[in-house]
């Protein structure tokens, strides 16, 4: 007899899709308005010296992570990396808000219209989604006779 899947087993799959959409959208919007993105990074008090590298690195990482989450068996690795990237973005926002007189916005597209508080909430939601997905995948991998089909 086949057991029905718990709703929790779908959370990692949904997370992978949502992260992939986010990263593809964000990476594409950065590349479509690349000069503006690079200029805004150059105005950041933290990233000024590294704007050239970061302006190419962030979209590249976003596309790599989207591919990792959508097209490989390395979903857990992709979720850990997505978690790390979202924590870095969130930490950057917190640092800029608390320690900088000038707050450049280097986000593109729809995300550019968010205020800083909304952006922190948005990022925090994705951080929580990554943690929840990682915990579910790790829990499922520890169960005997269970193969995760994520």
N, CA, C and O atoms as a MOPAC input file, in Angstrom:
PM7 MOZYME 1SCF
protein

 N      0.83100 1    -1.17200 1     0.00000 1
 C      0.00000 1     0.00000 1     0.00000 1
 C      0.88300 1     1.24600 1     0.00000 1
 O      1.84300 1     1.34000 1     0.76600 1
 N      0.55300 1     2.18400 1    -0.85300 1
 C      1.33500 1     3.39700 1    -0.99900 1
 C      0.87900 1     4.44000 1     0.02600 1
 O     -0.31500 1     4.71200 1     0.15000 1
 N      1.83000 1     5.01700 1     0.75400 1
 C      1.45900 1     6.02600 1     1.74000 1
 C      1.39200 1     7.40100 1     1.07400 1
 O      2.15000 1     7.69400 1     0.15000 1
 N      0.49500 1     8.21600 1     1.54800 1
 C      0.38500 1     9.55900 1     0.98100 1
 C      1.52100 1    10.42400 1     1.52600 1
 O      1.95000 1    10.27400 1     2.67000 1
 N      1.98700 1    11.32100 1     0.68100 1
 C      3.07900 1    12.19700 1     1.08700 1
 C      2.55500 1    13.32500 1     1.96000 1
 O      1.46500 1    13.85200 1     1.74000 1
 N      3.33700 1    13.67400 1     2.93200 1
 C      3.02700 1    14.81200 1     3.77800 1
 C      3.26100 1    16.09100 1     2.97800 1
 O      4.10500 1    16.12800 1     2.08300 1
 N      2.52400 1    17.11200 1     3.30000 1
 C      2.69400 1    18.41200 1     2.64600 1
 C      4.12300 1    18.92200 1     2.80800 1
 O      4.63600 1    19.63600 1     1.94700 1
 N      4.76300 1    18.54900 1     3.91900 1
 C      6.12700 1    19.01000 1     4.18500 1
 C      7.12600 1    18.49100 1     3.16200 1
 O      8.15100 1    19.13000 1     2.92300 1
 N      6.84900 1    17.35800 1     2.56100 1
 C      7.77100 1    16.81100 1     1.57300 1
 C      7.80600 1    17.65000 1     0.30000 1
 O      8.74800 1    17.54300 1    -0.48400 1
 N      6.78700 1    18.48400 1     0.08900 1
 C      6.75000 1    19.32800 1    -1.09900 1
 C      7.45600 1    20.66500 1    -0.88900 1
 O      7.78200 1    21.35100 1    -1.85800 1
 N      7.69000 1    21.03500 1     0.34900 1
 C      8.31200 1    22.32700 1     0.64400 1
 C      9.67700 1    22.47900 1    -0.03000 1
 O      9.91800 1    23.52600 1    -0.63100 1
 N     10.59000 1    21.49200 1     0.03300 1
 C     11.86900 1    21.66700 1    -0.66500 1
 C     11.70800 1    21.85100 1    -2.17500 1
 O     12.43600 1    22.63700 1    -2.78000 1
 N     10.77000 1    21.14100 1    -2.78500 1
 C     10.54500 1    21.30100 1    -4.22900 1
 C     10.04500 1    22.70500 1    -4.54000 1
 O     10.51200 1    23.35000 1    -5.47800 1
 N      9.09500 1    23.16600 1    -3.74500 1
 C      8.56300 1    24.51600 1    -3.93700 1
 C      9.66700 1    25.54700 1    -3.70900 1
 O      9.77100 1    26.52000 1    -4.45500 1
 N     10.48600 1    25.33700 1    -2.68700 1
 C     11.59600 1    26.25100 1    -2.39700 1
 C     12.56500 1    26.31900 1    -3.56800 1
 O     13.01100 1    27.40400 1    -3.94000 1
 N     12.89400 1    25.17900 1    -4.14900 1
 C     13.81300 1    25.15700 1    -5.29200 1
 C     13.25500 1    25.96000 1    -6.45800 1
 O     13.98500 1    26.69900 1    -7.11900 1
 N     11.96700 1    25.81200 1    -6.70500 1
 C     11.33100 1    26.56400 1    -7.79300 1
 C     11.32900 1    28.05900 1    -7.48300 1
 O     11.66900 1    28.87200 1    -8.34200 1
 N     10.94700 1    28.42100 1    -6.26300 1
 C     10.90200 1    29.84100 1    -5.89200 1
 C     12.28800 1    30.48600 1    -5.91900 1
 O     12.44800 1    31.59200 1    -6.43600 1
 N     13.28600 1    29.79800 1    -5.36500 1
 C     14.65100 1    30.32900 1    -5.40900 1
 C     15.12800 1    30.46900 1    -6.85200 1
 O     15.76500 1    31.46300 1    -7.20000 1
 N     14.82800 1    29.49100 1    -7.68400 1
 C     15.25600 1    29.54800 1    -9.08200 1
 C     14.61400 1    30.72000 1    -9.80800 1
 O     15.28600 1    31.43600 1   -10.55000 1
 N     13.32000 1    30.92000 1    -9.59800 1
 C     12.63800 1    32.07100 1   -10.20600 1
 C     13.27200 1    33.36800 1    -9.71900 1
 O     13.55900 1    34.26300 1   -10.51500 1
 N     13.49000 1    33.46700 1    -8.41200 1
 C     14.10200 1    34.66600 1    -7.83600 1
 C     15.47700 1    34.91900 1    -8.43900 1
 O     15.76600 1    36.03300 1    -8.87400 1
 N     16.32800 1    33.89500 1    -8.46900 1
 C     17.69500 1    34.08000 1    -8.94900 1
 C     17.75200 1    34.36500 1   -10.44600 1
 O     18.55200 1    35.19300 1   -10.88000 1
 N     16.93000 1    33.70400 1   -11.23400 1
 C     16.91400 1    33.97200 1   -12.67800 1
 C     16.40900 1    35.38700 1   -12.94100 1
 O     16.98000 1    36.11600 1   -13.75200 1
 N     15.34200 1    35.76900 1   -12.25400 1
 C     14.79300 1    37.11800 1   -12.41400 1
 C     15.81300 1    38.17700 1   -11.98100 1
 O     16.07600 1    39.13000 1   -12.71400 1
 N     16.38000 1    38.00300 1   -10.79000 1
 C     17.32200 1    38.99000 1   -10.25500 1
 C     18.58500 1    39.07400 1   -11.11000 1
 O     19.05900 1    40.16900 1   -11.41100 1
 N     19.12900 1    37.92400 1   -11.50000 1
 C     20.32800 1    37.92100 1   -12.33600 1
 C     20.08400 1    38.57000 1   -13.68400 1
 O     20.91700 1    39.33100 1   -14.17600 1
 N     18.93900 1    38.26700 1   -14.28100 1
 C     18.60000 1    38.83900 1   -15.58500 1
 C     18.39900 1    40.34600 1   -15.48100 1
 O     18.88900 1    41.09600 1   -16.32600 1
 N     17.68200 1    40.79600 1   -14.45400 1
 C     17.44900 1    42.23800 1   -14.31700 1
 C     18.76100 1    42.98600 1   -14.07300 1
 O     18.92000 1    44.11600 1   -14.53500 1
 N     19.69000 1    42.37600 1   -13.36000 1
 C     20.99300 1    43.01400 1   -13.13700 1
 C     21.77200 1    43.12700 1   -14.44600 1
 O     22.39900 1    44.15200 1   -14.71400 1
 N     21.73100 1    42.07800 1   -15.25500 1
 C     22.46700 1    42.10700 1   -16.51900 1
 C     21.81900 1    43.03500 1   -17.54100 1
 O     22.51800 1    43.66100 1   -18.33800 1
 N     20.48700 1    43.13100 1   -17.52800 1
 C     19.79800 1    44.01500 1   -18.46900 1
 C     20.05800 1    45.48700 1   -18.16600 1
 O     20.01300 1    46.32000 1   -19.07100 1
 N     20.32400 1    45.81000 1   -16.92900 1
 C     20.65600 1    47.17900 1   -16.52700 1
 C     22.03500 1    47.17200 1   -15.86800 1
 O     22.23400 1    47.74000 1   -14.79400 1
 N     22.97500 1    46.51500 1   -16.53800 1
 C     24.27500 1    46.22000 1   -15.94700 1
 C     25.03300 1    47.47600 1   -15.52200 1
 O     25.57400 1    47.52800 1   -14.41800 1
 N     25.07500 1    48.48700 1   -16.39000 1
 C     25.85800 1    49.68000 1   -16.07100 1
 C     25.33000 1    50.35800 1   -14.80800 1
 O     26.10900 1    50.78500 1   -13.95600 1
 N     24.02600 1    50.45300 1   -14.69100 1
 C     23.42100 1    51.04400 1   -13.49600 1
 C     23.72000 1    50.19100 1   -12.25900 1
 O     24.04600 1    50.72300 1   -11.19700 1
 N     23.60900 1    48.86900 1   -12.40100 1
 C     23.90200 1    47.95300 1   -11.29900 1
 C     25.34400 1    48.13200 1   -10.82300 1
 O     25.59900 1    48.23100 1    -9.62200 1
 N     26.27700 1    48.17400 1   -11.76300 1
 C     27.69500 1    48.33200 1   -11.41800 1
 C     27.95600 1    49.70100 1   -10.77800 1
 O     28.72900 1    49.80700 1    -9.82500 1
 N     27.31600 1    50.73300 1   -11.29800 1
 C     27.48100 1    52.07700 1   -10.73800 1
 C     26.98100 1    52.13600 1    -9.29800 1
 O     27.63600 1    52.71200 1    -8.42900 1
 N     25.81700 1    51.53800 1    -9.05200 1
 C     25.26800 1    51.54100 1    -7.69600 1
 C     26.13500 1    50.73900 1    -6.73500 1
 O     26.29700 1    51.12500 1    -5.57700 1
 N     26.68700 1    49.63900 1    -7.19700 1
 C     27.61800 1    48.88400 1    -6.34900 1
 C     28.85800 1    49.71700 1    -6.04600 1
 O     29.39100 1    49.67100 1    -4.93700 1
 N     29.31500 1    50.47900 1    -7.04100 1
 C     30.47600 1    51.34600 1    -6.85600 1
 C     30.22600 1    52.45300 1    -5.84400 1
 O     31.16900 1    52.97400 1    -5.24700 1
 N     28.96400 1    52.81700 1    -5.64800 1
 C     28.60500 1    53.85300 1    -4.67900 1
 C     28.43800 1    53.29400 1    -3.27000 1
 O     28.29300 1    54.05000 1    -2.31000 1
 N     28.46000 1    51.98800 1    -3.15200 1
 C     28.32300 1    51.35600 1    -1.84400 1
 C     29.58600 1    51.58400 1    -1.02400 1
 O     30.69200 1    51.36700 1    -1.52000 1
 N     29.43600 1    52.01500 1     0.21400 1
 C     30.62900 1    52.23300 1     1.03400 1
 C     31.39700 1    50.94800 1     1.33700 1
 O     32.57700 1    51.00100 1     1.68400 1
 N     30.75100 1    49.81400 1     1.21200 1
 C     31.39600 1    48.53200 1     1.50100 1
 C     32.02600 1    47.92000 1     0.25900 1
 O     33.09000 1    47.30700 1     0.33900 1
 N     31.37600 1    48.08200 1    -0.88500 1
 C     31.77800 1    47.34700 1    -2.09000 1
 C     32.50000 1    48.18100 1    -3.14300 1
 O     32.81400 1    47.66000 1    -4.21300 1
 N     32.77000 1    49.43700 1    -2.88100 1
 C     33.36200 1    50.32200 1    -3.88400 1
 C     34.57900 1    49.71000 1    -4.56500 1
 O     34.66000 1    49.70600 1    -5.79300 1
 N     35.50700 1    49.20200 1    -3.80200 1
 C     36.75000 1    48.66500 1    -4.36300 1
 C     36.53700 1    47.38000 1    -5.15700 1
 O     37.38400 1    46.99900 1    -5.96400 1
 N     35.41400 1    46.71500 1    -4.93200 1
 C     35.17300 1    45.41600 1    -5.56500 1
 C     34.00300 1    45.43500 1    -6.54200 1
 O     33.55200 1    44.37700 1    -6.98000 1
 N     33.50800 1    46.61100 1    -6.88800 1
 C     32.28700 1    46.72700 1    -7.69900 1
 C     32.39000 1    45.97500 1    -9.02000 1
 O     31.42600 1    45.33400 1    -9.43800 1
 N     33.52300 1    46.04200 1    -9.67300 1
 C     33.68200 1    45.35800 1   -10.97100 1
 C     33.50600 1    43.85000 1   -10.81900 1
 O     32.79000 1    43.22200 1   -11.59800 1
 N     34.15600 1    43.27900 1    -9.82300 1
 C     34.07500 1    41.83100 1    -9.61200 1
 C     32.69100 1    41.41000 1    -9.12000 1
 O     32.12200 1    40.42700 1    -9.59500 1
 N     32.16800 1    42.16100 1    -8.17300 1
 C     30.86600 1    41.82700 1    -7.59300 1
 C     29.75700 1    41.96300 1    -8.63300 1
 O     28.81400 1    41.17100 1    -8.64300 1
 N     29.86800 1    42.96600 1    -9.50900 1
 C     28.82300 1    43.17900 1   -10.51500 1
 C     28.71500 1    42.01200 1   -11.48900 1
 O     27.63100 1    41.73900 1   -12.00400 1
 N     29.80900 1    41.32700 1   -11.74700 1
 C     29.75800 1    40.11300 1   -12.57600 1
 C     29.50600 1    38.87200 1   -11.73100 1
 O     28.83900 1    37.93600 1   -12.17100 1
 N     30.04000 1    38.87100 1   -10.52400 1
 C     29.94200 1    37.68800 1    -9.67100 1
 C     28.54000 1    37.37800 1    -9.18400 1
 O     28.12400 1    36.21900 1    -9.19200 1
 N     27.80600 1    38.39700 1    -8.76100 1
 C     26.46900 1    38.13800 1    -8.20500 1
 C     25.52900 1    37.51500 1    -9.23400 1
 O     24.93300 1    36.47700 1    -8.94700 1
 N     25.37000 1    38.11200 1   -10.43300 1
 C     24.47600 1    37.45800 1   -11.40300 1
 C     24.96000 1    36.05700 1   -11.79000 1
 O     24.14800 1    35.15300 1   -11.99200 1
 N     26.26500 1    35.87900 1   -11.89000 1
 C     26.80500 1    34.55500 1   -12.22900 1
 C     26.42900 1    33.53000 1   -11.16600 1
 O     25.98500 1    32.42700 1   -11.48500 1
 N     26.60700 1    33.89700 1    -9.91200 1
 C     26.25500 1    32.99700 1    -8.80800 1
 C     24.75900 1    32.71300 1    -8.80800 1
 O     24.33900 1    31.57900 1    -8.57700 1
 N     23.95700 1    33.74100 1    -9.06800 1
 C     22.50100 1    33.54400 1    -9.09100 1
 C     22.09800 1    32.54700 1   -10.17900 1
 O     21.25300 1    31.68400 1    -9.94200 1
 N     22.69100 1    32.65900 1   -11.36000 1
 C     22.36700 1    31.71900 1   -12.44600 1
 C     22.86600 1    30.30400 1   -12.13000 1
 O     22.17400 1    29.32500 1   -12.40700 1
 N     24.04600 1    30.20200 1   -11.56100 1
 C     24.58500 1    28.88300 1   -11.19100 1
 C     23.68400 1    28.21700 1   -10.15000 1
 O     23.37800 1    27.02900 1   -10.25600 1
 N     23.26400 1    28.98200 1    -9.15300 1
 C     22.38700 1    28.41600 1    -8.12000 1
 C     21.04000 1    27.99200 1    -8.69700 1
 O     20.50700 1    26.95000 1    -8.31700 1
 N     20.48700 1    28.78200 1    -9.60300 1
 C     19.21400 1    28.40000 1   -10.23000 1
 C     19.37600 1    27.07700 1   -10.96500 1
 O     18.51100 1    26.20500 1   -10.87700 1
 N     20.47800 1    26.92400 1   -11.68800 1
 C     20.73700 1    25.66400 1   -12.38700 1
 C     20.93500 1    24.50700 1   -11.42900 1
 O     20.44700 1    23.40300 1   -11.67100 1
 N     21.63900 1    24.75400 1   -10.35800 1
 C     21.87900 1    23.71800 1    -9.35100 1
 C     20.56700 1    23.24900 1    -8.72300 1
 O     20.38400 1    22.06000 1    -8.46400 1
 N     19.67100 1    24.17700 1    -8.48500 1
 C     18.39000 1    23.83600 1    -7.85500 1
 C     17.40400 1    23.17900 1    -8.82000 1
 O     16.55500 1    22.39200 1    -8.40300 1
 N     17.51600 1    23.49900 1   -10.09100 1
 C     16.54800 1    22.98000 1   -11.06200 1
 C     17.00900 1    21.72900 1   -11.79600 1
 O     16.19500 1    20.86000 1   -12.10900 1
 N     18.30400 1    21.62800 1   -12.07200 1
 C     18.75900 1    20.61100 1   -13.01100 1
 C     19.75500 1    19.59700 1   -12.47300 1
 O     20.35100 1    18.85900 1   -13.25700 1
 N     19.95400 1    19.53500 1   -11.16700 1
 C     20.92500 1    18.57300 1   -10.64500 1
 C     20.35200 1    17.81500 1    -9.45900 1
 O     19.27900 1    18.13800 1    -8.94700 1
 N     21.07400 1    16.82700 1    -9.04800 1
 C     20.71500 1    16.05200 1    -7.85300 1
 C     21.32300 1    16.67900 1    -6.59300 1
 O     21.20200 1    16.13400 1    -5.49600 1
 N     21.96600 1    17.81400 1    -6.76500 1
 C     22.63500 1    18.48600 1    -5.64700 1
 C     21.74300 1    19.55100 1    -5.00800 1
 O     22.19200 1    20.66000 1    -4.72000 1
 N     20.48700 1    19.20300 1    -4.79300 1
 C     19.50900 1    20.15700 1    -4.25700 1
 C     19.92500 1    20.64600 1    -2.86500 1
 O     19.82100 1    21.83800 1    -2.57400 1
 N     20.38600 1    19.75300 1    -2.01900 1
 C     20.77000 1    20.14900 1    -0.66700 1
 C     21.91400 1    21.16200 1    -0.72000 1
 O     21.89300 1    22.16500 1    -0.00500 1
 N     22.90200 1    20.90300 1    -1.55700 1
 C     23.99900 1    21.85200 1    -1.74500 1
 C     23.46100 1    23.18900 1    -2.25700 1
 O     23.86700 1    24.25000 1    -1.78400 1
 N     22.55200 1    23.13100 1    -3.21800 1
 C     21.95300 1    24.34400 1    -3.76100 1
 C     21.18200 1    25.13100 1    -2.71600 1
 O     21.22400 1    26.36100 1    -2.69900 1
 N     20.48200 1    24.42300 1    -1.85000 1
 C     19.73900 1    25.10200 1    -0.78500 1
 C     20.67500 1    25.72300 1     0.25200 1
 O     20.42300 1    26.82700 1     0.73400 1
 N     21.75300 1    25.01600 1     0.59700 1
 C     22.74700 1    25.59700 1     1.51000 1
 C     23.35900 1    26.86100 1     0.89600 1
 O     23.51500 1    27.87400 1     1.57800 1
 N     23.70100 1    26.79500 1    -0.38300 1
 C     24.29800 1    27.95100 1    -1.05700 1
 C     23.29100 1    29.09800 1    -1.17700 1
 O     23.65300 1    30.26500 1    -1.02300 1
 N     22.03700 1    28.76800 1    -1.44800 1
 C     20.98600 1    29.79300 1    -1.52800 1
 C     20.79600 1    30.45800 1    -0.17100 1
 O     20.65200 1    31.67700 1    -0.07800 1
 N     20.79700 1    29.64900 1     0.86600 1
 C     20.70300 1    30.16500 1     2.23600 1
 C     21.86400 1    31.12900 1     2.50400 1
 O     21.65400 1    32.23400 1     3.00500 1
 N     23.07200 1    30.71100 1     2.17300 1
 C     24.25100 1    31.54500 1     2.41900 1
 C     24.16200 1    32.86800 1     1.65400 1
 O     24.46200 1    33.92600 1     2.20600 1
 N     23.75500 1    32.80800 1     0.39300 1
 C     23.65500 1    34.02100 1    -0.41400 1
 C     22.59400 1    34.96900 1     0.15300 1
 O     22.82000 1    36.17600 1     0.22800 1
 N     21.45600 1    34.43700 1     0.54500 1
 C     20.39400 1    35.28100 1     1.09700 1
 C     20.80300 1    35.87000 1     2.45000 1
 O     20.44400 1    37.00600 1     2.76200 1
 N     21.54200 1    35.11600 1     3.24600 1
 C     22.04800 1    35.65300 1     4.51700 1
 C     23.03400 1    36.78900 1     4.23900 1
 O     23.01600 1    37.80900 1     4.92900 1
 N     23.89200 1    36.61800 1     3.23400 1
 C     24.84000 1    37.68800 1     2.88600 1
 C     24.10700 1    38.94000 1     2.40900 1
 O     24.44500 1    40.04900 1     2.82100 1
 N     23.10100 1    38.76800 1     1.53900 1
 C     22.31900 1    39.91700 1     1.08000 1
 C     21.64000 1    40.61400 1     2.26000 1
 O     21.63000 1    41.84300 1     2.33700 1
 N     21.07900 1    39.83700 1     3.16500 1
 C     20.37900 1    40.38800 1     4.32600 1
 C     21.36000 1    41.10900 1     5.25100 1
 O     21.06600 1    42.20100 1     5.73800 1
 N     22.50800 1    40.51000 1     5.49300 1
 C     23.53100 1    41.14400 1     6.33700 1
 C     24.01100 1    42.45200 1     5.70900 1
 O     24.22000 1    43.44100 1     6.41100 1
 N     24.18500 1    42.45400 1     4.39200 1
 C     24.60700 1    43.66700 1     3.68200 1
 C     23.59300 1    44.78800 1     3.91700 1
 O     23.97400 1    45.91900 1     4.21900 1
 N     22.31000 1    44.47400 1     3.77800 1
 C     21.26800 1    45.48400 1     3.98200 1
 C     21.30700 1    46.01000 1     5.41600 1
 O     21.22200 1    47.21800 1     5.63700 1
 N     21.43500 1    45.12000 1     6.37500 1
 C     21.47800 1    45.53500 1     7.78600 1
 C     22.68700 1    46.43200 1     8.04700 1
 O     22.57000 1    47.44900 1     8.73000 1
 N     23.83200 1    46.06100 1     7.51300 1
 C     25.05000 1    46.86500 1     7.70200 1
 C     24.89500 1    48.23800 1     7.06300 1
 O     25.21600 1    49.25200 1     7.68300 1
 N     24.40600 1    48.27700 1     5.82500 1
 C     24.22600 1    49.55200 1     5.12500 1
 C     23.23500 1    50.44600 1     5.88100 1
 O     23.47600 1    51.64200 1     6.04400 1
 N     22.13900 1    49.87100 1     6.33400 1
 C     21.12600 1    50.66400 1     7.04400 1
 C     21.64000 1    51.22600 1     8.36200 1
 O     21.26000 1    52.32800 1     8.75900 1
 N     22.49300 1    50.48500 1     9.03400 1
 C     22.95200 1    50.90200 1    10.35900 1
 C     24.25200 1    51.69100 1    10.37600 1
 O     24.51500 1    52.42300 1    11.33100 1
 N     25.06800 1    51.55500 1     9.34100 1
 C     26.39900 1    52.15900 1     9.40600 1
 C     26.74900 1    53.05200 1     8.22400 1
 O     27.90000 1    53.47000 1     8.09700 1
 N     25.79700 1    53.35400 1     7.36400 1
 C     26.10700 1    54.16100 1     6.19500 1
 C     25.17700 1    55.36700 1     6.11300 1
 O     23.98400 1    55.27200 1     6.39900 1
 N     25.75100 1    56.50700 1     5.71400 1
 C     24.93600 1    57.70000 1     5.49700 1
 C     24.22000 1    57.63100 1     4.15200 1
 O     23.11900 1    58.15700 1     3.99400 1
 N     24.85600 1    56.97800 1     3.19200 1
 C     24.28300 1    56.85500 1     1.85000 1
 C     23.86300 1    55.40700 1     1.62800 1
 O     24.63400 1    54.48400 1     1.88800 1
 N     22.64800 1    55.21600 1     1.15200 1
 C     22.11900 1    53.86800 1     0.95300 1
 C     21.80900 1    53.65700 1    -0.52600 1
 O     20.72300 1    54.00700 1    -0.98900 1
 N     22.75700 1    53.08800 1    -1.26900 1
 C     22.49600 1    52.82700 1    -2.68400 1
 C     21.59600 1    51.60500 1    -2.84800 1
 O     21.65900 1    50.66500 1    -2.05600 1
 N     20.76700 1    51.62900 1    -3.87400 1
 C     19.91300 1    50.46700 1    -4.15100 1
 C     20.42500 1    49.79500 1    -5.41300 1
 O     20.34100 1    50.36800 1    -6.50000 1
 N     20.94900 1    48.60100 1    -5.28200 1
 C     21.49000 1    47.89900 1    -6.44400 1
 C     20.60500 1    46.73800 1    -6.87000 1
 O     21.04900 1    45.84200 1    -7.58800 1
 N     19.36000 1    46.75600 1    -6.42800 1
 C     18.41800 1    45.71500 1    -6.84700 1
 C     17.74700 1    46.17000 1    -8.13000 1
 O     17.68700 1    47.36300 1    -8.42700 1
 N     17.25100 1    45.22000 1    -8.87100 1
 C     16.60800 1    45.57000 1   -10.12300 1
 C     15.18200 1    45.08800 1   -10.18500 1
 O     14.72600 1    44.30700 1    -9.35000 1
 N     14.48700 1    45.57300 1   -11.19800 1
 C     13.13200 1    45.10900 1   -11.46200 1
 C     12.17500 1    45.42300 1   -10.33300 1
 O     12.24400 1    46.49300 1    -9.72900 1
 N     11.28400 1    44.49100 1   -10.04700 1
 C     10.26000 1    44.65600 1    -9.01200 1
 C     10.89400 1    44.85800 1    -7.64200 1
 O     10.37300 1    45.61700 1    -6.82600 1
 N     12.00800 1    44.18900 1    -7.38400 1
 C     12.65400 1    44.28300 1    -6.06800 1
 C     13.15500 1    45.69500 1    -5.78200 1
 O     13.29200 1    46.08600 1    -4.62300 1
 N     13.42900 1    46.45800 1    -6.83800 1
 C     13.91400 1    47.82300 1    -6.66500 1
 C     12.83900 1    48.72000 1    -6.04200 1
 O     13.15600 1    49.71200 1    -5.38600 1
 N     11.57900 1    48.36800 1    -6.25100 1
 C     10.48600 1    49.18600 1    -5.72500 1
 C     10.20700 1    48.91800 1    -4.24200 1
 O      9.43600 1    49.64600 1    -3.61800 1
 N     10.82200 1    47.88800 1    -3.68200 1
 C     10.63500 1    47.59000 1    -2.25900 1
 C     11.41400 1    48.58200 1    -1.40500 1
 O     12.51400 1    48.99900 1    -1.76800 1
 N     10.83300 1    48.95700 1    -0.26600 1
 C     11.57900 1    49.73700 1     0.71100 1
 C     12.55400 1    48.81400 1     1.43100 1
 O     12.52000 1    47.59800 1     1.24300 1
 N     13.41600 1    49.39100 1     2.25200 1
 C     14.42900 1    48.57200 1     2.91600 1
 C     13.82100 1    47.61200 1     3.93200 1
 O     14.29600 1    46.48500 1     4.07100 1
 N     12.78800 1    48.03400 1     4.63900 1
 C     12.12900 1    47.14000 1     5.59400 1
 C     11.48100 1    45.97400 1     4.86500 1
 O     11.60000 1    44.82300 1     5.28500 1
 N     10.79000 1    46.28500 1     3.76100 1
 C     10.15600 1    45.22600 1     2.97500 1
 C     11.19700 1    44.27300 1     2.39700 1
 O     10.98200 1    43.06300 1     2.31400 1
 N     12.32900 1    44.84800 1     2.00100 1
 C     13.40400 1    44.02200 1     1.44200 1
 C     13.96800 1    43.06900 1     2.50200 1
 O     14.25700 1    41.90800 1     2.21200 1
 N     14.11900 1    43.56500 1     3.71500 1
 C     14.58600 1    42.70600 1     4.81500 1
 C     13.58900 1    41.59000 1     5.09900 1
 O     13.98400 1    40.44800 1     5.33100 1
 N     12.30500 1    41.91300 1     5.08200 1
 C     11.27000 1    40.89500 1     5.30900 1
 C     11.28500 1    39.87200 1     4.17900 1
 O     11.20900 1    38.66900 1     4.42600 1
 N     11.38400 1    40.34800 1     2.94500 1
 C     11.43900 1    39.47200 1     1.76900 1
 C     12.62100 1    38.50800 1     1.88000 1
 O     12.46000 1    37.29600 1     1.74000 1
 N     13.80800 1    39.06200 1     2.13100 1
 C     15.00700 1    38.22700 1     2.25800 1
 C     14.88700 1    37.25000 1     3.42200 1
 O     15.25200 1    36.08100 1     3.30100 1
 N     14.37500 1    37.73200 1     4.54500 1
 C     14.22000 1    36.86800 1     5.72000 1
 C     13.27700 1    35.70900 1     5.43200 1
 O     13.49500 1    34.59500 1     5.91000 1
 N     12.23500 1    35.96400 1     4.65800 1
 C     11.31800 1    34.89600 1     4.26500 1
 C     12.02600 1    33.81100 1     3.47600 1
 O     11.77200 1    32.62400 1     3.68000 1
 N     12.91600 1    34.21400 1     2.57000 1
 C     13.67100 1    33.23000 1     1.79300 1
 C     14.71000 1    32.50800 1     2.65200 1
 O     14.99000 1    31.33100 1     2.42200 1
 N     15.27900 1    33.19800 1     3.63200 1
 C     16.20900 1    32.54400 1     4.56200 1
 C     15.47200 1    31.45700 1     5.34000 1
 O     15.97400 1    30.34100 1     5.47700 1
 N     14.29200 1    31.77800 1     5.84500 1
 C     13.48500 1    30.80000 1     6.59100 1
 C     13.08500 1    29.63700 1     5.68800 1
 O     13.12300 1    28.48200 1     6.11100 1
 N     12.70200 1    29.93600 1     4.45000 1
 C     12.32700 1    28.88300 1     3.50000 1
 C     13.49900 1    27.93100 1     3.24700 1
 O     13.31100 1    26.71700 1     3.17900 1
 N     14.70000 1    28.48000 1     3.10900 1
 C     15.88500 1    27.63900 1     2.90000 1
 C     16.14800 1    26.76000 1     4.11900 1
 O     16.40200 1    25.56400 1     3.97900 1
 N     16.09000 1    27.34200 1     5.30500 1
 C     16.32500 1    26.56500 1     6.53400 1
 C     15.30600 1    25.44300 1     6.66100 1
 O     15.66800 1    24.29900 1     6.94000 1
 N     14.04900 1    25.76300 1     6.46100 1
 C     12.98500 1    24.76600 1     6.56200 1
 C     13.19600 1    23.63600 1     5.55600 1
 O     13.04800 1    22.46200 1     5.89500 1
 N     13.53800 1    23.98900 1     4.33100 1
 C     13.76600 1    22.98000 1     3.28600 1
 C     14.95700 1    22.08900 1     3.60900 1
 O     14.90000 1    20.87400 1     3.41900 1
 N     16.02900 1    22.68900 1     4.09400 1
 C     17.22200 1    21.91900 1     4.47200 1
 C     16.88300 1    20.94900 1     5.60200 1
 O     17.26300 1    19.77900 1     5.55600 1
 N     16.17400 1    21.43300 1     6.60600 1
 C     15.80100 1    20.56600 1     7.73000 1
 C     14.91300 1    19.40700 1     7.27600 1
 O     15.08800 1    18.27800 1     7.73400 1
 N     13.97800 1    19.67500 1     6.39400 1
 C     13.09800 1    18.61200 1     5.88700 1
 C     13.89900 1    17.58900 1     5.09800 1
 O     13.72000 1    16.38600 1     5.28500 1
 N     14.78200 1    18.05300 1     4.21700 1
 C     15.59300 1    17.11900 1     3.42500 1
 C     16.50900 1    16.29200 1     4.31100 1
 O     16.66600 1    15.09100 1     4.09000 1
 N     17.11200 1    16.91600 1     5.30400 1
 C     17.99900 1    16.17500 1     6.20800 1
 C     17.20800 1    15.18200 1     7.04800 1
 O     17.66500 1    14.06200 1     7.27600 1
 N     16.03700 1    15.57500 1     7.50700 1
 C     15.18600 1    14.67400 1     8.29200 1
 C     14.77900 1    13.47400 1     7.44300 1
 O     14.84600 1    12.33300 1     7.89900 1
 N     14.36100 1    13.73700 1     6.21700 1
 C     13.92700 1    12.65100 1     5.33600 1
 C     15.07500 1    11.72000 1     4.96700 1
 O     14.86600 1    10.52300 1     4.77100 1
 N     16.28400 1    12.26000 1     4.87200 1
 C     17.42200 1    11.40800 1     4.51100 1
 C     17.84200 1    10.50500 1     5.66800 1
 O     18.53900 1     9.51300 1     5.45600 1
 N     17.42600 1    10.83700 1     6.88500 1
 C     17.77400 1    10.02200 1     8.05200 1
 C     16.77600 1     8.89800 1     8.31200 1
 O     17.06100 1     7.97200 1     9.07100 1
 N     15.60300 1     8.98200 1     7.68000 1
 C     14.59500 1     7.93700 1     7.87700 1
 C     15.02000 1     6.66500 1     7.16400 1
 O     15.47000 1     6.72900 1     6.02000 1
 N     14.89300 1     5.51700 1     7.80300 1
 C     15.24500 1     4.26300 1     7.13700 1
 C     14.26100 1     3.95900 1     6.00500 1
 O     13.06600 1     4.23800 1     6.10300 1
 N     14.79500 1     3.38400 1     4.93600 1
 C     13.99200 1     2.98600 1     3.78200 1
 C     13.24600 1     4.14600 1     3.13100 1
 O     12.17400 1     3.95200 1     2.55800 1
 N     13.79700 1     5.33300 1     3.21700 1
 C     13.17200 1     6.49200 1     2.58800 1
 C     14.14400 1     7.09500 1     1.59400 1
 O     15.29800 1     7.36500 1     1.92300 1
 N     13.67700 1     7.30100 1     0.39200 1
 C     14.47000 1     7.96800 1    -0.63100 1
 C     13.73500 1     9.24400 1    -0.99600 1
 O     12.57500 1     9.20400 1    -1.40700 1
 N     14.40600 1    10.36800 1    -0.84700 1
 C     13.79100 1    11.63800 1    -1.19400 1
 C     13.81000 1    11.80400 1    -2.70300 1
 O     14.85700 1    11.65300 1    -3.33200 1
 N     12.69000 1    12.10600 1    -3.27400 1
 C     12.58200 1    12.29000 1    -4.71900 1
 C     12.53700 1    13.75900 1    -5.08500 1
 O     11.78800 1    14.15200 1    -5.97900 1
 N     13.31400 1    14.56100 1    -4.42000 1
 C     13.31700 1    15.98900 1    -4.71200 1
 C     14.05500 1    16.22800 1    -5.99000 1
 O     14.17900 1    17.37200 1    -6.42700 1

